[in-house]
């Protein structure tokens, strides 16, 4: 076979691989833009409690404070992971506002409940919401998280909490991981959610407790 023919066949082969891959990548980007950048969010309304999903950094705690001052709920619930769950010691400084809010319960015009999710994931937060709502008789809960997390949070929390659920969002000045990395992270989270369809179901080798 002439060398030119062999070269042509070799150069044609990657196109059969690249075209479908690029097409799938484009579909993923379009879907991610719709699901993660433009999720269905709710208008703040009076509810039984406002749950702030972690990590409780300064930006989301400031938004939570604004909502509580506006009277969105009589109870503020903060998912506050231990510094060990954060992977480094920066949480002691980065989440100082959340720690202060949790320590000042009784000094605000509303009740504050802080808990460490177990596991330290959105699923762990959803499980705690179910427990608290059963104990407190909550029928309407508002949840605060950042925009790219809204769709997955609604899915996971809806599996555990049967009451009326409002998911409120805020935007970071800069997306923490960047848009592409955030889309990839949230996509991976959805895959995990589809593999574990129950409220407490987890992947093998991932026990409930983080201890």
ChimeraX attribute file (.defattr): number of C-alpha atoms within 10 A of each C-alpha:
attribute: neighborCount
match mode: 1-to-1
recipient: residues
	/A:1	5
	/A:2	6
	/A:3	7
	/A:4	9
	/A:5	10
	/A:6	11
	/A:7	10
	/A:8	10
	/A:9	10
	/A:10	11
	/A:11	10
	/A:12	11
	/A:13	10
	/A:14	10
	/A:15	11
	/A:16	9
	/A:17	10
	/A:18	11
	/A:19	11
	/A:20	11
	/A:21	12
	/A:22	11
	/A:23	11
	/A:24	12
	/A:25	12
	/A:26	12
	/A:27	12
	/A:28	15
	/A:29	17
	/A:30	12
	/A:31	13
	/A:32	21
	/A:33	16
	/A:34	12
	/A:35	20
	/A:36	23
	/A:37	17
	/A:38	13
	/A:39	19
	/A:40	15
	/A:41	15
	/A:42	13
	/A:43	10
	/A:44	19
	/A:45	16
	/A:46	16
	/A:47	19
	/A:48	19
	/A:49	25
	/A:50	27
	/A:51	25
	/A:52	23
	/A:53	23
	/A:54	23
	/A:55	21
	/A:56	23
	/A:57	16
	/A:58	14
	/A:59	15
	/A:60	22
	/A:61	21
	/A:62	14
	/A:63	17
	/A:64	24
	/A:65	13
	/A:66	12
	/A:67	18
	/A:68	19
	/A:69	13
	/A:70	12
	/A:71	16
	/A:72	20
	/A:73	22
	/A:74	15
	/A:75	19
	/A:76	24
	/A:77	21
	/A:78	27
	/A:79	24
	/A:80	24
	/A:81	21
	/A:82	14
	/A:83	14
	/A:84	12
	/A:85	17
	/A:86	13
	/A:87	9
	/A:88	9
	/A:89	11
	/A:90	11
	/A:91	19
	/A:92	15
	/A:93	11
	/A:94	14
	/A:95	20
	/A:96	15
	/A:97	17
	/A:98	23
	/A:99	17
	/A:100	10
	/A:101	19
	/A:102	19
	/A:103	13
	/A:104	12
	/A:105	15
	/A:106	11
	/A:107	10
	/A:108	11
	/A:109	12
	/A:110	16
	/A:111	16
	/A:112	20
	/A:113	18
	/A:114	19
	/A:115	14
	/A:116	17
	/A:117	26
	/A:118	19
	/A:119	20
	/A:120	20
	/A:121	18
	/A:122	22
	/A:123	25
	/A:124	20
	/A:125	27
	/A:126	26
	/A:127	21
	/A:128	21
	/A:129	22
	/A:130	20
	/A:131	14
	/A:132	15
	/A:133	18
	/A:134	13
	/A:135	9
	/A:136	11
	/A:137	11
	/A:138	18
	/A:139	15
	/A:140	19
	/A:141	23
	/A:142	24
	/A:143	23
	/A:144	25
	/A:145	22
	/A:146	19
	/A:147	21
	/A:148	24
	/A:149	22
	/A:150	24
	/A:151	19
	/A:152	19
	/A:153	23
	/A:154	19
	/A:155	15
	/A:156	22
	/A:157	23
	/A:158	16
	/A:159	17
	/A:160	19
	/A:161	23
	/A:162	14
	/A:163	14
	/A:164	12
	/A:165	17
	/A:166	20
	/A:167	24
	/A:168	22
	/A:169	21
	/A:170	16
	/A:171	14
	/A:172	10
	/A:173	7
	/A:174	8
	/A:175	14
	/A:176	9
	/A:177	11
	/A:178	9
	/A:179	17
	/A:180	13
	/A:181	12
	/A:182	17
	/A:183	22
	/A:184	15
	/A:185	14
	/A:186	20
	/A:187	17
	/A:188	12
	/A:189	16
	/A:190	17
	/A:191	10
	/A:192	13
	/A:193	19
	/A:194	10
	/A:195	12
	/A:196	14
	/A:197	13
	/A:198	13
	/A:199	18
	/A:200	14
	/A:201	14
	/A:202	17
	/A:203	11
	/A:204	7
	/A:205	6
	/A:206	10
	/A:207	12
	/A:208	16
	/A:209	10
	/A:210	12
	/A:211	8
